[in-house]
Amino acid sequence: MPTSRAPFVDVVAAVREHTSLLLGLTIGFTDDDWAEPTALPGWTRSHVAAHLVDGARRLIAVIESLGAERSTALHVDDDEERRSVEVLALASGLDLQISLDTSASELQEMLPALEGDTTPVVTRSGYTIPAWQIPLARLGEVLLHHMDLDGRATVVDLAPDTAVAVLAFQVERYAERPNRRSVRLVADEGYTADVDGVDDQVEVRGPAADLLLWLARGVSSPRLIRSWL
């Protein structure tokens, strides 16, 4: 199940655009808004923001290590990551916003240099990807956590090639999960993926961006059509 390719510069630009959209949402949050729960068990909006900050900082460290030929592992112990997020989530809303902005900006400046870099990187989920896919991984994280922060949103606007690329990237991660459901995804943009699972296969058709949200978060949009095979 190869990852579909989109122009690298387009993916990097999409990270910038959707990070800006996320920051445009969170800048209006009050401290009470930050304390609101999300659909992620046990996580408030502050935890989601802390997770994004922590992820950006770890990616920055990994990218810096590429040039120094040090370890390129982003994967950390679950307890260590949980402690880091819990500490960051205690910050005020203003401090969270500043940390989101500054960590994202620093990371964004480093992404263009990854074009064509095939150095293996172990993500914090334990998957190994080439370094050039780091922007794709970050884009998926920003898109999904934007949805977590704004539970009313059900649609993401992405260029077709970029939407297919980030969907294919997430499909590869989904295929490695234990006890996954059996799915066939048919994107309007011409991408199809089959993943065997533990139950009868469901086919879902629609735009690639909508399929991404359904696969990762179970978010249904009116543009999706589901049927059992």
PyMOL commands that set and color helices and strands:
alter all, ss='L'
color gray80, all
select helices_A, chain A and resi 8-26+31-34+45-68+78-88+93-114+131-149+160-175+208-217
alter helices_A, ss='H'
color red, helices_A
select strands_A, chain A and resi 120-122+128-130+183-187+192-195+202-206+225-228
alter strands_A, ss='S'
color yellow, strands_A
deselect
rebuild
show_as cartoon
